[in-house]
């Protein structure tokens, strides 16, 4: 019966078939990788299901035929039932297809990424104009699936004596004849699939007549195994080259770019295991989605346990790819058991330590790579600062922020560098949370910090607010939000009386009529009005109470759909500002226009901190009136 592909699949096929991508050879990597996965699963099933013959000789066979123009890839893996073919190959309702199409819109040459999206099978259509798949699960009927990639496929029942596993026949396109060439096939397999742990066996082309040797005898060609099958993570570090590990990474991550860092080690002692881990050069497109593929491959004594084992990594390191093999785990360990396994927990602890070490090293020795890394994964590291107490002190050294000294948002400073260049008179680490670099850079709150030569960090990533909450201090220096509480850069402790409250200064007394007037006028939204130590040029600003929500925090909370209790702000006015002096005179003289001035001042303070005006119409009218005068 003929069926049509889901729309997305048709679109995908169009893209694959018509792409001008030069590396069409990756189709073989994808199909071999599928075959190897299928064998992994068959082996695993054989362990738990006693009805299966356990001594099966697992292999991946390749058969090229020049005359028929076909290449056949056969495995004796798990196979698929009719329903599975329908689900995995036919309809691909998988979200992977959609995401892939989305990603293709933005990236030219993306077919190389095809495997990342769980649509690797379709890569076959880059080289074939017809694909036939025969597959059979043990104890089930064989299923035949055929398609020419033009929107339709057909599923029929297969032969009764079909072998278990899957066999894929590619009817190669006229211009793709290189893929029946023995040397070409060998080259591709060596390049991409050398460490596949099952033999990849190339059979002699049956359409080529056997040649005679010097003595006139017919040379019978034997099938040859193309791959070395060495599990490179189990070999010692000095035995494997960077090329080897890079190509292994490309294979498991379906990535064309080499990793930014490689961590290869074996642990001895309480828990024995070996690991080969990679930090990719670019973040996966779906890193922030909860259903993203993440986690490591896990093997126990040469037996594949599973892909995407999330238990081996904390969420903030979920972008790491790689393999872990332990001889301590029981072979029949199930995914459920992994969740609460003491061995897994111990392995994870070591892995996390090693990875953080590798990131530290990158930061210290390869700053350019670290910049790249931080651009891609900085947010994940911040998540670690927030959530991983055990490694908090190390992770703290890794985070970076732009500051008043940055020319643009990409120029970042670590807490250490910040602390190291603090002037002796500066006691605390200052930061400002804001929606953007521009807003932060231009806020009046910075005025007196600039005057004192104090650097202020900008927390402009929405997650920074939560990071700030956890950071608290660095090297004994408190982190201090500059838009919160009282800040007196010139004052010292002797200014305060015994109960910790500041004595009112002469200026406080002088401006009292104005601060009282403003406090009364804005009593619903403003808790206190006081003279500012933060401002040098601007007339007025809002700050938060020592323990209250800052304006930015309120916005972040709302963005996360949290209800924010109504908070009262603190209004600070600048006694040095001519405008404020004039307003004081106005109050003292009992001028009626003081109310309009006060409202304008209030609006300005709102605008400066990026809060929408509470009464835009009135604000506009006041400004227009003023302009007319
Ligand atoms: P992915 O392998 O990334 O999931 P593919 O498009 O390559 O995406 O394959 C889709 C699914 O089809 C696989 O997840 C697997 O379940 C099934 N499949 C593909 N090839 C084989 C095979 N040789 N044997 C058994 N199942 C297979």
Boltz pocket constraint, residues with backbone or C-beta under 6 A from the ligand:
constraints:
  - pocket:
      binder: B
      contacts: [[A, 30], [A, 31], [A, 34], [A, 35], [A, 38], [A, 75], [A, 77], [A, 78], [A, 79], [A, 80], [A, 84], [A, 88], [A, 89], [A, 115], [A, 117], [A, 118], [A, 119], [A, 120], [A, 121], [A, 122], [A, 165], [A, 166]]
      max_distance: 6.0
